[in-house]
Amino acid sequence: MASRGFLRSHATLFSTVTPRLEFGAPSTKRSAQRSFVRYQQKYASLEVFAACVIVQVHANAGIQAVTSDIMRDTALLDSNSVALKPSI
């Protein structure tokens, strides 16, 4: 919950804010004191290839680090210049 809340609160630090941009269900790996929460980036419900955010959460101190490799500029997609539905 802490990781998702952090991403929502600081969305403008990571990418353009658009209602079509979202993060999928998290996958979590835990160690003794930390959790590493990975979110796959999605645009219009389609996964963005190799785009994810990893949030490191410490049991006592909250968010310790965020690593992101995500699509930041959605202008071409938002303008519908790129088709999101396959066609023949």
C-alpha positions in Angstrom: 0.0 0.0 0.0 2.8 2.4 0.9 4.4 1.9 -2.6 1.2 2.5 -4.5 0.4 5.6 -2.4 3.9 7.0 -3.0 3.6 6.6 -6.8 0.2 8.3 -6.8 1.4 11.2 -4.6 4.5 11.7 -6.7 3.2 10.8 -10.2 4.5 14.0 -11.9 8.1 13.1 -10.9 7.9 9.9 -13.0 5.9 10.8 -16.1 3.2 12.8 -17.7 0.0 12.5 -15.8 -2.7 11.1 -18.1 -5.7 8.9 -17.2 -4.6 6.3 -19.7 -1.3 5.7 -18.0 -1.3 3.2 -15.1 0.7 0.6 -13.2 -0.4 -3.0 -13.2 -0.8 -5.3 -10.2 2.4 -5.4 -8.1 4.8 -8.3 -7.7 6.6 -8.3 -4.4 9.9 -9.8 -3.1 10.6 -9.7 0.6 13.7 -9.9 2.6 14.2 -9.6 6.4 13.8 -5.8 6.6 12.7 -4.7 3.1 10.2 -5.3 0.4 10.8 -4.7 -3.3 7.6 -3.9 -5.1 7.6 -4.0 -8.9 4.9 -2.4 -11.1 4.6 -2.9 -14.8 3.7 0.3 -16.6 0.6 0.2 -18.8 -0.9 2.6 -21.3 -4.6 2.2 -22.2 -4.5 -1.2 -20.5 -1.6 -2.3 -22.8 1.8 -3.2 -21.2 4.6 -0.9 -22.1 7.5 -3.2 -23.1 10.2 -3.4 -20.4 8.8 -0.4 -18.5 8.6 -0.8 -14.8 9.0 0.9 -11.4 10.6 -0.8 -8.5 9.8 0.7 -5.0 12.0 -0.4 -2.1 10.0 -0.2 1.2 11.7 -0.6 4.6 9.7 -2.2 7.3 10.2 0.8 9.7 11.3 3.7 7.6 8.8 3.6 4.7 10.0 4.3 1.1 13.7 4.0 0.8 14.3 4.1 -3.0 12.5 4.1 -6.3 14.0 2.9 -9.6 12.1 3.6 -12.7 12.6 2.8 -16.3 9.3 3.9 -17.8 7.8 5.8 -20.7 7.7 9.4 -19.6 6.3 11.3 -22.5 2.9 10.1 -23.7 2.2 13.0 -26.1 2.2 10.9 -29.3 -0.1 8.3 -27.8 -2.4 10.9 -26.2 -2.8 12.6 -29.6 -3.8 9.3 -31.2 -1.0 9.6 -33.7 0.0 6.0 -32.9 -2.7 3.3 -33.3 -3.1 1.1 -30.2 -5.3 -1.5 -32.0 -3.7 -4.0 -34.4 -5.0 -4.0 -38.0 -4.2 -5.9 -41.1 
